[in-house]
């Protein structure tokens, strides 16, 4: 679960860096992660 901890750290870092708009950045980050997971799953089949 090291990926999850890194994501949480990144989200907290984004909150401190861009506290004015943290939500869109986090959503964008999750979108990129979801796309990479889909790509990996498709390659494994």
Protein Blocks (a to p, Z undefined) as FASTA:
>chain_A
ZZmmmmmmmmmmmmmmmmmlmmlmmmmmmmmmmmmmmmmmmmmZZ
